[in-house]
């Protein structure tokens, strides 16, 4: 009787459990949907922005932020003064972090150019013409090469040597005249305007070279392509100057480092002889005349000028001329 009662109880439990699971399986599963955040849209960084970064359209975006966490220093969409294009980052802003008004400095503010400089770099300005500045197609943030054109006088033929060389490569343009951002019209299109001064970012040593180059000859700008950074890295890897890391993230960091440094080594030179056959390709060296300590005496008592080979001995400013005898001139030397 006990066994029969246990079997009946087990059957009842099995039937009850089956009915419960069948009723639950018939209902569709409901996915857990997170509630959408409600609040104003604030300006956040799309990537890590180090100090000195000039804010562009791809550096920031608006994102909905919880209303309770909105601070008064945030840039809120629709409010006055929310335009940040062309401003410079004071300190590091991590990706996804809201941009505060104290983290940016606007053009025209005190210390704007100093904030735009990369740590350890200097700002140097050069005077250019419309032809030397790529007809105004150089804008702040672009990368340029610096060319020096000069005329070297001298040579035996009396013809001056005209030469041009790329003295520095990969310089960042900070400003054109007194503008640190691109000028746009009412439709948002970039306007091409001519300018007479360009401010470049350089190391202290390169800044000295640029100052000397302005006194030596005429400076011109050569606009670089964005793809030149990758080509420069590949050239240095092939030459064995740098070791490419296996990690893709480390390689990207190395590329960013190479893209931000000016290069003043391995200059390329072009002379007039490379352009025209009627121009010299080098300067003939001049032979300086030997300065005698005293003029040669003249008159009846003056000794006759030596004939044949002579030996010129210079001791400081004193120069003596000693003639060689015929036997000494004909004798073979030991060396």
C-alpha positions, 0 to 999 in steps of 0.5 A: 500500500505504501508503494502504491501510494508513492507511485500515485503521488509521483504520477500526480507530481509529474503531470503537474510539472508537465502542465506548468512547463508547457504553459510557460513555453507557449509564452514568447520570451521578452527581451530585456530592453534598457531604458533610453537615457533622457537628458540634454545632448552634451559635447563628448570627445570621440577619441583621446585628445592630447594637449595642443590638439586643434578641435576638428569636426571628427574630434567631438560629437554630441551625445545624450547625457543623464540630466542629473549628471549634467554640469554647468561647464559642459557644452550643451547642444543648442546653447550659445557658445557651443561652437568649438571648431578651431579651439585648442585643448588645454589638457588631455581629454579621454575618449567619451569624456564630456568636453568642459569649457575650461578644457578648451581655449579659443582663437584670439584668447590669451595664450592660444598659440602657446596652448596649440604648440606641442610640448617641447616645440617652438613657433616660428614665422616666415614671410612668403609670397603667393607663389611660395605659399602654394597659392593660398592652398596651405591651411592651419593643420597641414604639413609642409616641406620648407625649400631654400632657394639661393644664388651662390657667387664665385667660381672660375667662370664667373657664373653664379650657381642657382640652387634649391634644396629641401632643408626641412620636411614635415612641418606643421602649419600653426597659422596663416597670417593671424588665422589659426583655423580655416575660413569658411563661407556661408555655405560652409565651404573652405575659402582659399585666401592668400597670405603673407606670413606663415607660422610653423611648429619646429624644434628649437634647433630647427627654429634656429635653422629657419632663422638663418635660412631666411637671411641666406635666401628665399623660402618656399612651402611645399604641401605634403600629402596625408599619405606621406606619413605612412610612406615615411614610416615604410621607408624608415623600416626598410632602411632599418632605422626603426623596428616595426612593432608586431602589435597593430596598436603600437604601430599606430602609435609609432605612425602618429609619432613620426607624423608629428615630428619635423625632419631636418636630415638628408636634405635634397639639393637641385642645382641649375645644372640639373635644370638647364645645360647652360647653368653650372652644377657646382661652384669652382673653388677659388685659390687664395693668393699667398700673402707675402710679409713684405713687398719685394725690394726694387732697384739696382740692389734688388736680387734677381727673381729666382728661376726654376722650381722654388720652395715656399716656406710659411711661418705664421705671417712670414713667407720665404721663397727658396730656389731649388738647385738643378741637382736637388730638383733632379734628385729622386725623393725617398717618399 
